[in-house]
């Protein structure tokens, strides 16, 4: 009996040990009861090693929808990290850190998933139909004027999705759907702590949520430098929060972007603009 108990404790310790440095916290709300003024709110706190900078870009492809995107530049994982297109579809992503990086890298993956969704889909329903893109471990969170959703993409072409028009969703870096629990090789302490904390904030804060409340959630440091929603990093080379990406998508009219950038060796700055102004050039991307 004691041997079995000891073995069980070892399994728990193994599953909860810290894994990797890549992480993000995602959350979203939809509906009149949850969002002040209706529509949706969606947030990505982007965590990564401070070995690069980030840029806001306006993308106007030769074919497909235009979008505004947050891009990482100058590291070993560059590219699009979150975006919102001309129809108000928002796509953000997070690392499936519960699978070791070497194993993820060896798995077959679709290329430029977020960019393809933004240029080819006009809303959440259209994006959820692009199951051909759900290949390669990662977490997606989506929103439009009425709905929020997440897609857990696991190994072997397996995936699970959840959507709502009235309620909240949250995610970090491990699988939560019963169909994909088997894919969690190890659940990081940070991932679980951030998941629990954003859940607490979403539960305890009076609804409907305003943008100000979600900005406040994004700055939460209650669990220390490595496990908080806003991570400062316990040493210079570990993951920390590099950006806060928030999009408010109203029932009608242009979505609004709140972007806080914390690029290394630069003063933190906040960009707030209407997406229509960014796409038209009325608001400049610097």
Secondary structure, DSSP 8 states (H G I E B T S, - for coil): -HHHHHHHHHHHHHHTS---S-EEEEEEEESTTTBTTSSEEEEEEEEE-SSSEEEEEEE--SSS--EEEEEEESSTT-EEEEEEETT--EEEEE--TTS-HHHHHHS---SSHHHHHHHH-SSHHHHHT-GGG--SSEEEEEE-SS-EEEEEE-GGG-EEEEEESSEEEEE-SS--SGGGGGG-S---HHHHHHHHHHHHHHHHS-SSB-HHHHHHHHT--TT-TTTSSS---SSTTS-EEEEEEEEEE-SSS--EEEEEE--TTS--EEEEEEHHHHHHTSS---
